[in-house]
């Protein structure tokens, strides 16, 4: 595994590029978040997605109701059992999303340079002249010359399915616009985005709170994707809600940066959130095209240095309808990996795309190839320099484990953890080999009942690059010093052998607690 890692700076034989890639138990170290919906909610398709490399299932509440998503989730549980592939659950809030309501679901054709009125009167029927919207404050927020985009699952740049409007006049509560391109809008719901315009709506709507308090609690969601996060206070309010619900106090919050306001407050948001989702669909509208890559690189660097997972969206839009990505999209996925992304989030591509399984498989293969040329040495040095001295005890152990693993060409790093923090710190230094995160369950009580923790922590590793969780039997001793049959280490090594990542004579780096001390040790396996 380690020997196949190259650097782009090193000379590469061009013919070697044509050699087929070796198959691996782990499709890629970079994770894939798949949005489940109409084209990806059957047990068979979800099982295919899991086998192809999906490790987090996203449920987007902009579409359909809780009952619909519950049916999909029940199918996911069946698929997880049949494939024996762990999968985390992410609830994506609607947030202050502006939408065009098309009750008749008839296709709407808009002509270039034609006039169209955006109105809050939802009793009106959507047509090429009038588009009813779900917000009555748009007229107060926009002015003549502002840009508004409308499309299914947002503006993609494909001029036939999305429309670019320019505000011509504000008349009472209505906004009269000129259509800059011809387009056909199809479906019951279209997203509306006013470029660089601040919308005075709460980040967590009452509908969001209700969904989290019911569906979220019922299913003990692992991640909350906080749509349209614009301030650190948005994250704090979401955290208060989750803490008040008890069962969701461990749920991690991923702040979704979607507009200029979120970009402006990025540093404070990153400090409060557990992870970041860079929603490039909306950001691509708010930012000039030439600035999108710059924000991506800067944001991913900040997340990497903070040791918080960063997720990138909108990479293979064309695979919604096609079996292969464009050349630009394939390169874009690879660059996301080289820039330091932890995970790739697929939206429309799996939600309503024709090829959900093939899309996940294709993205996974591109990620795996990019990881081979990721400059880990340079990344390691940058991270150590950023952290500075003196390092915290845990950070020092984590960086030492990665350095040792690379020096001895270990095939895998095994880390014992209760909270998951130690494993995430190891992953922060981007080792070139997988990290088996062995989560040791802890016995906890709320004074009414006893329960084992650990399942949350294990599933939450599934969005972190390079981390592959395994929930240990709580009866096994976590501080064992020898690989006896009873020890967790023996179980972890056996798991690695079954997975095909550990072979005879391989070296394995182990990070575990022995008494009060944290220890990094190197094991050479016998036959």
N, C-alpha and C positions, 0 to 999 in steps of 0.2 A: 504493500500500500504506500509506504513512505517513499520507496524508491521511484515511484511514478511521478513524484512531484517535481516540476520544473519551474523555472522562473522565466518570465517573458524577456528579461534582460539577458538571459543566457542564449547562446546559439541553439536553434532548434532545426533539426533536419526536416525539411519541408515534407519529405515522403512519410515521415513518422506521423504527421498529422492525419494521414489517410488510414493508419492502422486502426482496426476496431478497438473500442474501449473495453477493458475487462469488466465483467459484471461483478457487482458487489451486493452483499446483503443489504447495506444501506445505500439507497439510490444516490444520495448526496448528503453532505454535512448541512447544507442550507435547507431550511424547512419550507414546506409548501402549505399555505392556508387555502382551502377550497371553500367557495360559497355554495351551499346546497340549495337547490331550487327545482323548478319544473323539470329540467333535463337531468337532474342528478340526485333524485330522492328515492329511487327504488333501491332495495337491498342489493341487487346485482350490480348496479352502477356504483353505489357507494363502496361496495367491496372492491370493485375495480379501482376506484380512486385511492383507497387505502393501500392496495398492493402496488399501485403506481408511485406512491410516495407522499400522499396527503397525510399530515399529522395533526392538523387542526381543522375542525369543521366550523365554518362561519354561518350564522343564521341572521340574515338581514331583514329586520322588521320593517323596512320600507315597503316590503312586499308581503302580502297575505297576512293572515291572522295567527294567533298563538296556536290554535288547533291544528292548522296546516303545518306549522313548524314542529309541533309535538309529534305528529305522524312521521315527519322526516327524521326526527331525533330517535324515535323508536326503531326505525329502520337502520339508523346508524348503529345503535346498540347491538342489533342482530348481526350486522356486518362486522363489527369489532370482534364479537365472539367467534364468528365463523373464520375470520382471517387471522385472529390472534394478534392484531395490530392495534396498539394503543392510539387513541385519538382524543384530543382535547376539544372542548366546546367554547365557542366565542359568540356572545350576543352582541350584535351591532345595533346601536340605537338609531332612531330616525333623526333626532336632534332638530335644529331649526332648518330643516330641509324644505325648500320651496318646491311645490309641485304643481304641474298642470293636470287638471282632472278631465279625463275623457270618458264619460260614463257610457257612451254608446260603443266605445272601442273601435269605431270606424277609423280607417286611415285618413289622415288630414294632410292635404297637399298645400304647400306654401310656395308662392312664386317669388323669384328674386325681385327686389324693389317694390314688392306689394306691402300694403299696410295691414297690420294685425294688432288687435287691442287685447291687452292683458287686463282681466277684470276679476275682482274678488267675488263677483256674483256667481256662485257655484250652481245656481239653478239654470244658468244658460248652458246651451249645448255647445260643445267644442266644435269649431269649424275653422276654415282657412282665414276667416275675418276676426273671430273671437276665440281667445283661449282663457277659460276660467282657471283661477289659481287659488291655492289654499291660504293666502295671506292678504289681509286687507291694508297692510301698511307699506306696500311696495311704492305707491305713488309718493309717499313722504320721504322715501329713502333714495329714490333715483332722480336724476335730472336729465335734461336734453343732452344727447351725445354719449350717455352711458351705454355700456355694452351688456347685453343679456344673452345667455346661451340656453337653449332648450333642446333636450334629446332624451331618448330612452337610455337609462343607465349612464347618463351624462354625455356631454359633447366629446366625441372621439377624434374629430378632425375629418371624419367621413361625411362629406357634404350632403349625402343623400338621406341620412337618417337623423341629422342634427341641424338645428337652424341657429344662425347668428343674427340677433336682432340689435338694432340701434334705436335708443329712445328718441322719438321725434317730438312728443308732446305729452304733458301730464294734464289730464282733464278729470278733476274730482278725484275719485278713487281709482280711476282707470289710467293705464299707461299705454299710449299709442306708439307703436314701433314700426320701423321700416325693416323688412326682411332683406338681409344682405346676400342671401343665397337661396336657391330653390331646394326644398327638402320635403320628404314624406315622413310624417310622424305616425307610427303605428303602435297600438297597445293602449291599455287603460290609464297609464300613468307615465308622465315625463318629468324629469328633474329640471328645475329652472335655477340657473346660477347668474346672479348679477355681479359682474366682474368689479372687484375692488370697492364694493359697496357694503357698508356695515348694516346688518339686519338686526333690529332690536328684539330678538326672541331669545328665550332661555336655551342654554345648551342641552339641559335635561328637561324635556317637556313632560307634562302630566301623563301623557300616553307612555312615554319611556319609563317613568317611575312605576306605573302600573304593571308594565310588562316585566320589569326587573323584579318587582315585589311578588309577582305571581309565577310566571314562566321561569324566570331566573332562579328564584328560590327553589321551586319544585325540582329543577334539574341541576341545582348546585353548579352553576356555570363557572368555568375556569377563568375565562377572560371576559371583560367588558370593553368593547370598542366604543369609545366616547366620540361620537361623530361631531364634526364642526367645533372641536375644542379650540377656544380662542384665548383663554386665560388660565393661569394656575389655579385660580379660585374655582373654575369649572371642575377640575380634578378633585379638589378638596370637598366640594359639595357632593360629588359622586361617591367619594370615599365615605363621607358621613352617612349617605343613604345605605351603602353596602354594610357598613358597621352596624347600623341600626337593625339590619335584617338578620343578624346573627350568623346564619349558615353561609352567608356570602362575605364574611369578614376577611376570608383568605383570597377572595377573587381578585385577580390582578387587573388594573386599569391601564388600557392602552389608549393614549390620547391620539386622536386622528387629526392630523394637521391638514386642513383643507383650503385655507384662504390666507390672505395677506395679514389678517389680524393674528392668526395662530402663528404665522412665521415671525411676526414682530415680537411675540412673547415666548418664543421657542425655548429659550434657556430656562425660564421660570417653570414652564410646563414640564420640561424634561426632569427637572428637580423633583417635582411632585408625582409624576406618573411612573408606573412600573415598566412601561415600554412605549414606543412611538410607532404610529402608522403614518407613512407619508402618502397621502391620498393625491396622487399625481393627476387624477382626472380633473379635480377642481383647481388644484394648484397650477396646472397647466393653463388654466383660463386666467387666473389672477396674475400670473407672472408672465413677462414677455418670454417668448420661446427660447431666446438665447440665455435666459437666466435660470431655466429649470434645472439644468445639469449642475449648476453652481450650488443651488440650494440643496440638491440631493447629496452632493459630495460633502458639503459642510455639515448638514444635519446627520448623516450617517457617521461621520467622524466624531461628532459630539456624543452620539449615542454609544459608539464603540468605546470611547474613553471613559464614559460614565458606567460602562458595563451593563447597559440596559438594552434589551432587544429592540432592533429596528426592522420594521416590515415595510416593504415597498409594493405599491399597487400599480395596475395598468401597464403591464409589460407585453402581453401578447393579445391585444384586442382583436386582431384579425383572425385568431383561432376560434373566435365565437362562431364563425361560419366556414372556416377553412381548416384543413388537416395539417397544414404546415404554417409556421410563423413567417413573417417577412424577414429579410436579411437584417433590417434595422432592429426588429424586435429581438431576434436571436442574439445580436450583439448587445442589445440593451440589457437582457437578462444577465449575460456574462459580466457586463460592466457593473451591474448591481452587486454581484458577488465580489468582484474585485474592489468595489468601493466599501465593502464591509457589511452588506445587508445580512441580517439573520434569517429572514424569511421572505418569500415572494407570496403575495396575496392575489389570488385569482378571483375576479368578481363575475362579470357577465360571461366570461369564458367557460365557467363551470355551471353557473346558475341557469343560464338559458342557452348556452353554447351547444353546438351539435356534437362536439367531441370532447367531453369533460375528461375522460380517462386518458385519452391520447395527449391532451394539453398538459396534464400533470406530468405524464411520463416524459414529454418533450422538454418541459421546463426543468425537470429533475436532471435529465441528461446534460443539458447545457450548463446547469449549476455545477455538476460533477466535473465537467471538463475545465470550467473556469477555476475551480478550487485547486486543480493541479498546477496552475501557474500563479496562484496567489502568493505574493511575496511575504511569507510568514516572518522571515528574519527581520525585515524592515518594520513590519507591523509590531512585532514584539518589542523592538528597540524603542519605537515611538510611544508605545503604551507604558513601558517602564519609565521613560523620560517624563511622560505626562503625569504619572502617579507620583513621582518624586520620592525623596527620602526624608525621614524614615518611613518605610512602608508599614502598613498595619500587619499584624501577625498573620492573619488569614491570607492577605494579598501576597505576602512574601512566600508562603507555602504554595499558593496556587501558581505563581509565576515560576517557582523552583520546580514544581512538578512538570510543567510544560517544557521548561528548558532541559530537564533531565530526560524526558520522553523523546525529545528531538535528538539529543546527543547520543542516546543509546539506540536510536531507531526503533523505539517501542511500537508495537502494533496497535496498542490501545492504552488509554489511561482509565483506571478504575477509581472512582471517588465515592467514599461513604459520606452520606450527608443526611441530616434530619430536616433541615429547613430548605435545603436546595441551594443555599447561598454559596457554599464552598464549590460546588459543581459549576455554578454560574460564573464564579470568579476564574476558574480554570478555563472555561469556554471563552471568557473575555480576552484571553491571550491567544486565541485562535490557533490551537494546536492542529497539526496536519492530520492527526489520527482521531478516530472517534473517542468520545469520553463516555464511558458507561457510568451513569449516575445511579448509584445504589442507594435508594431512599430507605432509611431505617425508620419504621413507624414509631410514633411516640404515643403513650397512653395519656389521654387528656380527659378532663371532666368539666361539665358546666354546673356541677353540684346536683344535677338531676340524674345524669347517666354518664357512664364511662364510654369512651370511644377511641379508636386508633386514628391518629393523623398520618398523613403520608401520601394518600391518593392524589390530593390537590397538588402537592409539591412535585410528584412524579409527572403528572399530566402537564404541569406548567413548564416542564423542561422541554416539551415538544415544540416550542416556538423558538428555542435558543439554538443557534448554529453549533453543530458538533455534539450536542448533548443527546444521549439516548438513555432514557430512564428505565429503571427496573425496581419494582417494589419488593423489598426483602420481607421474609417471614419474621414477624416481631419476636419469635422465640429464639432466633439466632443471635449469638453475641456479636455486637458491632465492634467490640474492641479486641477481638481475637488476634493473637500475634502469630499464629501459624495456620497454614491452609489445611486444617483438618476437615473431615467430612462434615462436622457440625458447623463450621464457620461460614459466614456470609461470603467471604472471599472465594471459597471453594464453589459456592453456588454461582457467583458472578463469573468466575473463570469458565465454569461449565456452560453458562449462558453465552459467553463470548465464543466458545468453541462451536456450539450449536449454530450460532449466527454466522460462523465462518470468518470472524475477524481475528480469532486467535488460533494459532497452530502450534504444533510441537516445536520446541527450541526458540519460540518467539520470546521477546522481552516485554514485560508489562510493568508499567509504573502504577503504583498503588498509593493513594492518598487517604489516610485514615487516622482516627484518634486511638492512641494507646494510653490509657489513663487520662491525665490532664493534658498530655502533649499531642500535637498534630505531627504526624510522621509521613515522610515521602520515602517509599522504598521501591527498589527495582527487583523484579522476580524474573528469573529465566526458567521457562517451562521445560520439563523433561518430556520424554516420550509418553 
